[in-house]
């Protein structure tokens, strides 16, 4: 009799322990779901703030996503959006170094993330921008004295003037997916071809805005042997003009700002280099 009572109590304890475990698991699952929903809300609000050009408010919302430690793909997306904020051409507090640091963190912390390929392209462009800026400052310092020398030389030769001289269809989705795989494999020409096929589709549901965005990315890719900044700009601007309500418009606007600034910096560098060439030509033409 005593043994049966003991077994009964053990069974009761087992049932109670099982119920407690189930309750704890249920609570944990509910908490995780709640955190995920909260993070998604912050992410959406941040994207809305970015679209409204409220850059500081957008950053605050994305920071909230990170503080929740909800899910990796949401944290990755929040970091990516923060990188866009700091790279955005309209942001008065634009900071390419901070943007680059955020993109590098994504590659380090989420190497297999769904934004990896876009992040790699951003890193390449921002590194080029920072390197170009450094070259520009160095050239400005080096050329300053030469410009002054050129003016003095012109003054001394006035008596002897010299001659100075940018819901999709299944078929479209398949092309877009193949494009992503080819881009990840470094097959830029193949990726271009798949996106061009999307643009050629007659189905109005095909994601031509995404295809235009992808083409802009591909031609901006620093490792693409057929890299063409003007083509990249043309595709991004075509997206902005033809699909103003597209979810890719804000990123396209940011790309246009960064690429045009890079082009302007390169143009300035070429002009500064020409100063050196002019001086050397003037020296050679001067009578001995």
Buried (B, 14 or more C-beta within 10 A) or exposed (E): EEEEEEEEEEEEEEEEEEEEEEEEEEEEEEEEEEBBEBBBEBBEBBBEBBEEBBBEBBBBBBEBBBEBEBBEEBBBBBBBBBBBBBBBBEBEEBEBEBBBBBBBBBBEEBEEBEBBBBBBBBBBBBBBBEEBBEBBEEBEEEBEEBBEBBEEBBEEBEEEEBEEEBEBBEEBBBBBEBBBEBBEEEBBEBBBBBBEBBBEBEEEEBBBBBBBBBBBBBBBBEEBEEBBBEBBBBBBBBBBEEBEEBEBBBBBBBBBBBBBBBBEBBEBBEEBEEBBEBBEBBEEEEEE
